[in-house]
Amino acid sequence: MKRIITKKIAPIALLSCLALLLAFLFLKATPEPERPPLRVEWTYWPGFYPMAIAVESGLFEKYGVKIEPLLYDSGAKARSDFSAKRLDGAMLATGDILQLATEMPIKIVLLVDNSAGADQVVAKAEIASVADLRGKRVGYTPGDFGELFVIRMLEQNSLTTRDVTLVTMKSEEVLDALGKDLIKAGNTWEPYASKAVSAGHHVIFTSASTPGLIVDTVMFHASVVKERPADIRAFVKAWFEAVEFWEKNPEIAARMIAKQTGLKPEEVSKEGVKLFTLTENKVAFKRSQDLTSVHTSTQAYIDLFVAKGTLSSIPKLDELFDPSFLE
């Protein structure tokens, strides 16, 4: 009787093992769901142009990440779409995102550049210097990096915001406002500043006089960073390889950037922009007392916006900055 039971059990056990084996092979053969591309915003700013190089040279594919680059004309529109989670990532200055950082979890994963002249204040021909702005109308964007930039310009020339009339506008609107004589000067950046100069206006102040103040970054929603760390790491690797390519192959890179932006190759330049290398990122992410640290420059914006009452709470910088993907 014992042998009969054993003979009956053996085939059943064999069938069970076979079923488990088939199930395992089926699961192994079933491909993982394909991840959608990371939707990443960038704008017309020289520091963001490594995005174009990475796209044109296939660097994102090389490192195994799919990116949908979305070129914006307006940083304000980019902030709005990022806030609404229509974007996974965005490229913005630290001074632009502090309110966002109090409203939702954000991770800055790399520092793009330090503006060293490409952010400018352009003025009408009759304004010879910053001192001539006393009593005049000056265009700026409150609540972002441009506000502190204009304040520093005035301070360095023995003026205050009480000595001028500040007019709220987007930096992209400065050229038109100058043409209509709505303002005598305004804060803008490349390539808009060069267009203003071509229209007969001139530059009276640049970010070369405010070293370390304006730092541009790449940020992602914290949920994206948590769910897709391998893709974020791949993005960072592709980015730094694109930066290196631009340094070594400026003419080829200019053609790549022109193709992606619609600019002419001769209009592409990183003059006035200090692109951060991987090593420089690691240094800038560390805390220090001077503007070589992104913590210090960001704190300057926090202090201003809190004093003005335009920042509802103070973001935690140790949670905002995430240099882990630089390793």
PEUR-V290238 format. One record per pair of residues at least 4 apart in sequence whose ideal C-beta (glycine too) atoms are under 6 Angstrom apart, sorted by the first residue. I is the first residue (numbers start at 1). GAP is how many residues later the second one is. D is the distance in whole Angstrom. If there is no record, write none. Layout:
BEGIN
I|GAP|D, I|GAP|D
END
This chain:
BEGIN
9|4|6, 37|29|4, 37|30|6, 37|31|4, 38|29|5, 38|50|5, 39|29|5, 39|48|5, 39|49|5, 40|27|6, 40|29|6, 40|49|4, 41|29|5, 41|31|5, 41|37|4, 41|46|5, 41|49|4, 42|6|4, 42|9|5, 42|29|6, 42|49|5, 43|29|5, 43|32|6, 44|147|6, 46|72|6, 46|144|6, 46|224|5, 46|227|5, 47|65|5, 47|66|3, 47|169|5, 47|226|5, 48|43|5, 49|208|5, 50|189|6, 50|192|4, 50|193|5, 51|18|5, 52|204|6, 52|205|4, 52|208|4, 53|4|6, 53|189|4, 53|192|6, 53|193|6, 53|200|5, 53|203|5, 54|5|4, 54|6|6, 54|184|5, 54|188|4, 55|14|6, 56|200|4, 58|4|6, 59|179|4, 59|182|5, 59|183|6, 60|5|5, 60|7|5, 60|178|5, 63|171|4, 63|174|5, 63|175|5, 64|170|5, 65|166|5, 65|169|4, 65|170|6, 72|5|6, 72|6|5, 78|12|5, 81|5|4, 81|6|5, 82|5|5, 82|8|4, 83|17|6, 88|132|6, 88|136|5, 89|131|4, 90|129|6, 91|127|5, 92|4|4, 92|5|5, 93|52|4, 93|121|6, 93|123|5, 94|121|5, 94|204|5, 95|49|6, 95|50|3, 95|206|4, 96|48|5, 96|49|6, 97|4|6, 98|203|6, 98|213|6, 98|217|6, 101|5|5, 101|214|4, 101|219|5, 102|210|6, 102|211|5, 102|213|5, 105|117|3, 106|113|5, 107|113|6, 107|115|5, 107|118|5, 107|215|4, 108|109|5, 108|111|5, 108|212|6, 108|213|5, 109|109|6, 109|123|6, 109|213|6, 109|216|5, 110|108|5, 110|126|6, 110|171|6, 111|104|6, 111|106|6, 111|165|5, 111|170|5, 111|173|5, 111|183|6, 112|104|4, 112|105|6, 113|103|5, 113|160|5, 113|161|6, 113|162|5, 113|163|6, 114|101|6, 114|160|4, 115|4|5, 115|92|4, 115|99|4, 116|92|5, 116|156|6, 116|158|5, 117|89|4, 117|90|6, 117|91|4, 117|155|3, 118|71|6, 118|72|5, 118|154|3, 118|155|5, 119|70|5, 119|88|4, 119|95|6, 120|73|4, 120|83|5, 120|86|5, 121|32|6, 121|64|5, 121|66|5, 121|83|6, 121|84|4, 122|71|6, 122|74|4, 122|79|5, 122|81|6, 123|4|4, 123|62|4, 123|81|5, 124|54|6, 124|60|5, 124|77|6, 127|5|5, 127|57|5, 127|58|6, 128|4|5, 129|75|6, 130|23|6, 130|27|4, 130|74|6, 130|75|6, 131|26|6, 133|5|6, 133|31|5, 133|52|6, 134|29|5, 136|28|6, 136|48|4, 137|28|5, 137|30|5, 137|46|5, 137|47|6, 138|26|5, 138|28|6, 138|47|5, 139|28|5, 139|30|5, 139|35|5, 139|38|5, 139|44|4, 139|47|3, 140|6|5, 140|7|6, 140|10|5, 140|26|6, 140|47|5, 141|5|5, 142|5|5, 142|26|6, 143|167|5, 145|69|5, 146|41|5, 148|153|6, 148|156|5, 150|37|5, 152|58|5, 153|52|5, 154|5|4, 154|6|6, 159|4|4, 167|16|5, 169|4|5, 169|8|6, 171|16|6, 171|17|4, 172|20|6, 173|4|6, 174|12|3, 174|14|4, 175|20|6, 175|21|5, 177|5|4, 177|6|5, 178|23|6, 188|4|5, 188|5|5, 189|4|6, 196|5|4, 207|7|5, 212|79|3, 212|85|6, 213|84|6, 215|79|5, 215|82|6, 220|4|5, 220|5|5, 224|4|6, 225|7|6, 232|93|6, 233|92|5, 236|89|5, 240|38|5, 243|32|5, 245|4|6, 246|7|4, 249|4|5, 254|11|4, 254|14|4, 255|10|5, 257|4|6, 257|11|5, 258|5|5, 258|7|5, 258|10|6, 263|4|4, 263|5|6, 276|4|4, 276|5|5, 281|45|5, 282|44|6, 284|10|5, 285|36|6, 285|38|4, 287|6|6, 287|8|5, 288|4|6, 288|5|4, 291|5|6, 291|6|5, 294|4|6, 295|22|5, 302|4|6, 305|5|5, 305|6|4, 306|5|5, 315|5|6, 317|4|6
END
